[in-house]
Amino acid sequence: MTKEFDALQRRFVHDTFGDIQCDTCARLRKGNECDAFPGGIPLEIVCGLHDHKKPYPGDGGLGYEPK
């Protein structure tokens, strides 16, 4: 995915679902990547359907960590 697409996706999700938990996480990298999901954060987490303070399959034990 391109950086532009990532930015549009995050804006859409924020405008649709509100605050994004990932934006306040110390593990967030760039775009839609974080330490737990270097290939892209699952939509369920980004959309707030799953609270990443709880384990999520494939996160390697790296949950939400406040900045």
Backbone atoms as SQL, in Angstrom:
CREATE TABLE atoms (id INTEGER PRIMARY KEY, chain TEXT, resi INTEGER, resn TEXT, atom TEXT, x REAL, y REAL, z REAL);
INSERT INTO atoms VALUES
  (1, 'A', 1, 'MET', 'N', 0.826, -1.179, 0.000),
  (2, 'A', 1, 'MET', 'CA', 0.000, 0.000, 0.000),
  (3, 'A', 1, 'MET', 'C', 0.877, 1.251, 0.000),
  (4, 'A', 2, 'THR', 'N', 0.336, 2.294, -0.542),
  (5, 'A', 2, 'THR', 'CA', 1.085, 3.544, -0.585),
  (6, 'A', 2, 'THR', 'C', 0.829, 4.356, 0.683),
  (7, 'A', 3, 'LYS', 'N', 1.707, 5.304, 0.934),
  (8, 'A', 3, 'LYS', 'CA', 1.536, 6.179, 2.090),
  (9, 'A', 3, 'LYS', 'C', 0.250, 6.982, 1.966),
  (10, 'A', 4, 'GLU', 'N', -0.061, 7.400, 0.748),
  (11, 'A', 4, 'GLU', 'CA', -1.277, 8.177, 0.523),
  (12, 'A', 4, 'GLU', 'C', -2.521, 7.350, 0.861),
  (13, 'A', 5, 'PHE', 'N', -2.512, 6.094, 0.434),
  (14, 'A', 5, 'PHE', 'CA', -3.647, 5.218, 0.736),
  (15, 'A', 5, 'PHE', 'C', -3.765, 5.010, 2.232),
  (16, 'A', 6, 'ASP', 'N', -2.648, 4.765, 2.905),
  (17, 'A', 6, 'ASP', 'CA', -2.667, 4.588, 4.362),
  (18, 'A', 6, 'ASP', 'C', -3.271, 5.806, 5.047),
  (19, 'A', 7, 'ALA', 'N', -2.862, 6.995, 4.600),
  (20, 'A', 7, 'ALA', 'CA', -3.379, 8.223, 5.204),
  (21, 'A', 7, 'ALA', 'C', -4.876, 8.372, 4.965),
  (22, 'A', 8, 'LEU', 'N', -5.330, 8.075, 3.760),
  (23, 'A', 8, 'LEU', 'CA', -6.762, 8.144, 3.456),
  (24, 'A', 8, 'LEU', 'C', -7.557, 7.123, 4.269),
  (25, 'A', 9, 'GLN', 'N', -6.997, 5.933, 4.397),
  (26, 'A', 9, 'GLN', 'CA', -7.675, 4.884, 5.162),
  (27, 'A', 9, 'GLN', 'C', -7.823, 5.296, 6.621),
  (28, 'A', 10, 'ARG', 'N', -6.762, 5.816, 7.212),
  (29, 'A', 10, 'ARG', 'CA', -6.813, 6.229, 8.623),
  (30, 'A', 10, 'ARG', 'C', -7.797, 7.386, 8.803),
  (31, 'A', 11, 'ARG', 'N', -7.812, 8.312, 7.850),
  (32, 'A', 11, 'ARG', 'CA', -8.749, 9.433, 7.940),
  (33, 'A', 11, 'ARG', 'C', -10.191, 8.927, 7.856),
  (34, 'A', 12, 'PHE', 'N', -10.462, 8.027, 6.922),
  (35, 'A', 12, 'PHE', 'CA', -11.797, 7.459, 6.778),
  (36, 'A', 12, 'PHE', 'C', -12.224, 6.751, 8.057),
  (37, 'A', 13, 'VAL', 'N', -11.329, 5.925, 8.581),
  (38, 'A', 13, 'VAL', 'CA', -11.659, 5.180, 9.804),
  (39, 'A', 13, 'VAL', 'C', -11.905, 6.143, 10.951),
  (40, 'A', 14, 'HIS', 'N', -11.062, 7.167, 11.091),
  (41, 'A', 14, 'HIS', 'CA', -11.245, 8.128, 12.178),
  (42, 'A', 14, 'HIS', 'C', -12.559, 8.881, 12.011),
  (43, 'A', 15, 'ASP', 'N', -12.854, 9.338, 10.800),
  (44, 'A', 15, 'ASP', 'CA', -14.099, 10.071, 10.559),
  (45, 'A', 15, 'ASP', 'C', -15.328, 9.193, 10.781),
  (46, 'A', 16, 'THR', 'N', -15.200, 7.898, 10.513),
  (47, 'A', 16, 'THR', 'CA', -16.330, 6.975, 10.635),
  (48, 'A', 16, 'THR', 'C', -16.501, 6.454, 12.058),
  (49, 'A', 17, 'PHE', 'N', -15.403, 6.077, 12.689),
  (50, 'A', 17, 'PHE', 'CA', -15.473, 5.392, 13.980),
  (51, 'A', 17, 'PHE', 'C', -15.008, 6.233, 15.164),
  (52, 'A', 18, 'GLY', 'N', -14.404, 7.379, 14.914),
  (53, 'A', 18, 'GLY', 'CA', -13.930, 8.224, 16.008),
  (54, 'A', 18, 'GLY', 'C', -12.456, 7.986, 16.297),
  (55, 'A', 19, 'ASP', 'N', -12.062, 8.266, 17.532),
  (56, 'A', 19, 'ASP', 'CA', -10.656, 8.145, 17.915),
  (57, 'A', 19, 'ASP', 'C', -10.141, 6.736, 17.668),
  (58, 'A', 20, 'ILE', 'N', -8.913, 6.673, 17.212),
  (59, 'A', 20, 'ILE', 'CA', -8.278, 5.401, 16.897),
  (60, 'A', 20, 'ILE', 'C', -7.296, 5.075, 18.018),
  (61, 'A', 21, 'GLN', 'N', -7.492, 3.941, 18.682),
  (62, 'A', 21, 'GLN', 'CA', -6.651, 3.539, 19.807),
  (63, 'A', 21, 'GLN', 'C', -5.171, 3.548, 19.409),
  (64, 'A', 22, 'CYS', 'N', -4.898, 3.148, 18.203),
  (65, 'A', 22, 'CYS', 'CA', -3.514, 3.043, 17.744),
  (66, 'A', 22, 'CYS', 'C', -2.779, 4.390, 17.798),
  (67, 'A', 23, 'ASP', 'N', -3.505, 5.492, 17.595),
  (68, 'A', 23, 'ASP', 'CA', -2.865, 6.804, 17.570),
  (69, 'A', 23, 'ASP', 'C', -2.235, 7.178, 18.898),
  (70, 'A', 24, 'THR', 'N', -2.660, 6.556, 19.985),
  (71, 'A', 24, 'THR', 'CA', -2.093, 6.866, 21.304),
  (72, 'A', 24, 'THR', 'C', -1.214, 5.732, 21.824),
  (73, 'A', 25, 'CYS', 'N', -0.856, 4.799, 20.942),
  (74, 'A', 25, 'CYS', 'CA', -0.046, 3.649, 21.333),
  (75, 'A', 25, 'CYS', 'C', 1.433, 3.897, 21.043),
  (76, 'A', 26, 'ALA', 'N', 2.277, 3.551, 22.000),
  (77, 'A', 26, 'ALA', 'CA', 3.720, 3.716, 21.845),
  (78, 'A', 26, 'ALA', 'C', 4.299, 2.792, 20.781),
  (79, 'A', 27, 'ARG', 'N', 3.572, 1.757, 20.408),
  (80, 'A', 27, 'ARG', 'CA', 4.071, 0.779, 19.436),
  (81, 'A', 27, 'ARG', 'C', 3.800, 1.176, 17.981),
  (82, 'A', 28, 'LEU', 'N', 3.016, 2.234, 17.760),
  (83, 'A', 28, 'LEU', 'CA', 2.694, 2.666, 16.403),
  (84, 'A', 28, 'LEU', 'C', 3.952, 3.111, 15.679),
  (85, 'A', 29, 'ARG', 'N', 4.079, 2.688, 14.440),
  (86, 'A', 29, 'ARG', 'CA', 5.211, 3.092, 13.595),
  (87, 'A', 29, 'ARG', 'C', 4.711, 4.132, 12.614),
  (88, 'A', 30, 'LYS', 'N', 4.713, 3.780, 11.346),
  (89, 'A', 30, 'LYS', 'CA', 4.248, 4.695, 10.304),
  (90, 'A', 30, 'LYS', 'C', 3.037, 4.090, 9.617),
  (91, 'A', 31, 'GLY', 'N', 2.194, 4.947, 9.090),
  (92, 'A', 31, 'GLY', 'CA', 1.037, 4.471, 8.349),
  (93, 'A', 31, 'GLY', 'C', 0.184, 3.529, 9.166),
  (94, 'A', 32, 'ASN', 'N', 0.009, 2.323, 8.657),
  (95, 'A', 32, 'ASN', 'CA', -0.836, 1.313, 9.300),
  (96, 'A', 32, 'ASN', 'C', 0.020, 0.179, 9.864),
  (97, 'A', 33, 'GLU', 'N', 1.196, 0.513, 10.396),
  (98, 'A', 33, 'GLU', 'CA', 2.117, -0.491, 10.923),
  (99, 'A', 33, 'GLU', 'C', 2.436, -0.204, 12.381),
  (100, 'A', 34, 'CYS', 'N', 2.713, -1.279, 13.121),
  (101, 'A', 34, 'CYS', 'CA', 3.140, -1.145, 14.515),
  (102, 'A', 34, 'CYS', 'C', 4.066, -2.311, 14.846),
  (103, 'A', 35, 'ASP', 'N', 4.628, -2.290, 16.048),
  (104, 'A', 35, 'ASP', 'CA', 5.526, -3.368, 16.457),
  (105, 'A', 35, 'ASP', 'C', 4.820, -4.721, 16.444),
  (106, 'A', 36, 'ALA', 'N', 3.542, -4.736, 16.811),
  (107, 'A', 36, 'ALA', 'CA', 2.784, -5.988, 16.862),
  (108, 'A', 36, 'ALA', 'C', 2.373, -6.463, 15.468),
  (109, 'A', 37, 'PHE', 'N', 2.154, -5.519, 14.564),
  (110, 'A', 37, 'PHE', 'CA', 1.684, -5.852, 13.217),
  (111, 'A', 37, 'PHE', 'C', 2.476, -5.070, 12.170),
  (112, 'A', 38, 'PRO', 'N', 3.730, -5.461, 11.921),
  (113, 'A', 38, 'PRO', 'CA', 4.558, -4.731, 10.956),
  (114, 'A', 38, 'PRO', 'C', 4.029, -4.802, 9.523),
  (115, 'A', 39, 'GLY', 'N', 3.168, -5.764, 9.243),
  (116, 'A', 39, 'GLY', 'CA', 2.584, -5.874, 7.908),
  (117, 'A', 39, 'GLY', 'C', 1.257, -5.154, 7.765),
  (118, 'A', 40, 'GLY', 'N', 0.796, -4.512, 8.826),
  (119, 'A', 40, 'GLY', 'CA', -0.464, -3.783, 8.797),
  (120, 'A', 40, 'GLY', 'C', -1.357, -4.171, 9.960),
  (121, 'A', 41, 'ILE', 'N', -1.899, -3.182, 10.619),
  (122, 'A', 41, 'ILE', 'CA', -2.761, -3.395, 11.778),
  (123, 'A', 41, 'ILE', 'C', -4.116, -3.904, 11.299),
  (124, 'A', 42, 'PRO', 'N', -4.623, -4.973, 11.908),
  (125, 'A', 42, 'PRO', 'CA', -5.923, -5.509, 11.494),
  (126, 'A', 42, 'PRO', 'C', -7.038, -4.479, 11.619),
  (127, 'A', 43, 'LEU', 'N', -7.950, -4.528, 10.680),
  (128, 'A', 43, 'LEU', 'CA', -9.060, -3.587, 10.640),
  (129, 'A', 43, 'LEU', 'C', -9.896, -3.624, 11.910),
  (130, 'A', 44, 'GLU', 'N', -10.037, -4.790, 12.528),
  (131, 'A', 44, 'GLU', 'CA', -10.827, -4.908, 13.753),
  (132, 'A', 44, 'GLU', 'C', -10.263, -4.032, 14.867),
  (133, 'A', 45, 'ILE', 'N', -8.939, -3.891, 14.915),
  (134, 'A', 45, 'ILE', 'CA', -8.296, -3.061, 15.935),
  (135, 'A', 45, 'ILE', 'C', -8.411, -1.595, 15.549),
  (136, 'A', 46, 'VAL', 'N', -8.095, -1.285, 14.302),
  (137, 'A', 46, 'VAL', 'CA', -8.139, 0.107, 13.841),
  (138, 'A', 46, 'VAL', 'C', -9.548, 0.679, 13.989),
  (139, 'A', 47, 'CYS', 'N', -10.557, -0.125, 13.687),
  (140, 'A', 47, 'CYS', 'CA', -11.951, 0.343, 13.746),
  (141, 'A', 47, 'CYS', 'C', -12.525, 0.326, 15.151),
  (142, 'A', 48, 'GLY', 'N', -11.785, -0.176, 16.109),
  (143, 'A', 48, 'GLY', 'CA', -12.264, -0.207, 17.478),
  (144, 'A', 48, 'GLY', 'C', -13.195, -1.372, 17.784),
  (145, 'A', 49, 'LEU', 'N', -13.247, -2.348, 16.893),
  (146, 'A', 49, 'LEU', 'CA', -14.066, -3.523, 17.154),
  (147, 'A', 49, 'LEU', 'C', -13.384, -4.467, 18.144),
  (148, 'A', 50, 'HIS', 'N', -12.069, -4.308, 18.288),
  (149, 'A', 50, 'HIS', 'CA', -11.314, -5.095, 19.259),
  (150, 'A', 50, 'HIS', 'C', -10.430, -4.140, 20.058),
  (151, 'A', 51, 'ASP', 'N', -10.524, -4.194, 21.376),
  (152, 'A', 51, 'ASP', 'CA', -9.683, -3.394, 22.258),
  (153, 'A', 51, 'ASP', 'C', -8.333, -4.105, 22.363),
  (154, 'A', 52, 'HIS', 'N', -7.274, -3.470, 21.846),
  (155, 'A', 52, 'HIS', 'CA', -5.980, -4.144, 21.814),
  (156, 'A', 52, 'HIS', 'C', -5.257, -4.131, 23.159),
  (157, 'A', 53, 'LYS', 'N', -5.970, -3.752, 24.205),
  (158, 'A', 53, 'LYS', 'CA', -5.448, -3.976, 25.558),
  (159, 'A', 53, 'LYS', 'C', -5.601, -5.449, 25.903),
  (160, 'A', 54, 'LYS', 'N', -6.376, -6.140, 25.079),
  (161, 'A', 54, 'LYS', 'CA', -6.564, -7.591, 25.210),
  (162, 'A', 54, 'LYS', 'C', -5.830, -8.265, 24.049),
  (163, 'A', 55, 'PRO', 'N', -5.334, -9.482, 24.243),
  (164, 'A', 55, 'PRO', 'CA', -4.596, -10.184, 23.179),
  (165, 'A', 55, 'PRO', 'C', -5.409, -10.311, 21.888),
  (166, 'A', 56, 'TYR', 'N', -4.688, -10.300, 20.782),
  (167, 'A', 56, 'TYR', 'CA', -5.284, -10.474, 19.465),
  (168, 'A', 56, 'TYR', 'C', -4.407, -11.468, 18.702),
  (169, 'A', 57, 'PRO', 'N', -5.010, -12.398, 17.976),
  (170, 'A', 57, 'PRO', 'CA', -4.207, -13.392, 17.248),
  (171, 'A', 57, 'PRO', 'C', -3.154, -12.735, 16.348),
  (172, 'A', 58, 'GLY', 'N', -1.924, -13.211, 16.497),
  (173, 'A', 58, 'GLY', 'CA', -0.833, -12.724, 15.654),
  (174, 'A', 58, 'GLY', 'C', -0.094, -11.513, 16.180),
  (175, 'A', 59, 'ASP', 'N', -0.474, -11.003, 17.360),
  (176, 'A', 59, 'ASP', 'CA', 0.206, -9.803, 17.866),
  (177, 'A', 59, 'ASP', 'C', 1.500, -10.108, 18.617),
  (178, 'A', 60, 'GLY', 'N', 1.839, -11.393, 18.755),
  (179, 'A', 60, 'GLY', 'CA', 3.091, -11.769, 19.422),
  (180, 'A', 60, 'GLY', 'C', 3.165, -11.325, 20.865),
  (181, 'A', 61, 'GLY', 'N', 2.010, -11.110, 21.489),
  (182, 'A', 61, 'GLY', 'CA', 2.009, -10.669, 22.888),
  (183, 'A', 61, 'GLY', 'C', 2.235, -9.188, 23.058),
  (184, 'A', 62, 'LEU', 'N', 2.292, -8.450, 21.962),
  (185, 'A', 62, 'LEU', 'CA', 2.515, -7.008, 22.015),
  (186, 'A', 62, 'LEU', 'C', 1.188, -6.285, 21.905),
  (187, 'A', 63, 'GLY', 'N', 0.602, -5.949, 23.029),
  (188, 'A', 63, 'GLY', 'CA', -0.676, -5.247, 23.047),
  (189, 'A', 63, 'GLY', 'C', -0.487, -3.750, 23.113),
  (190, 'A', 64, 'TYR', 'N', -1.594, -3.069, 23.310),
  (191, 'A', 64, 'TYR', 'CA', -1.604, -1.605, 23.418),
  (192, 'A', 64, 'TYR', 'C', -0.718, -1.158, 24.567),
  (193, 'A', 65, 'GLU', 'N', 0.102, -0.146, 24.311),
  (194, 'A', 65, 'GLU', 'CA', 0.957, 0.454, 25.346),
  (195, 'A', 65, 'GLU', 'C', 0.859, 1.964, 25.191),
  (196, 'A', 66, 'PRO', 'N', 0.301, 2.664, 26.184),
  (197, 'A', 66, 'PRO', 'CA', 0.142, 4.123, 26.049),
  (198, 'A', 66, 'PRO', 'C', 1.471, 4.827, 25.832),
  (199, 'A', 67, 'LYS', 'N', 1.423, 5.898, 25.054),
  (200, 'A', 67, 'LYS', 'CA', 2.637, 6.714, 24.809),
  (201, 'A', 67, 'LYS', 'C', 3.082, 7.382, 26.077);
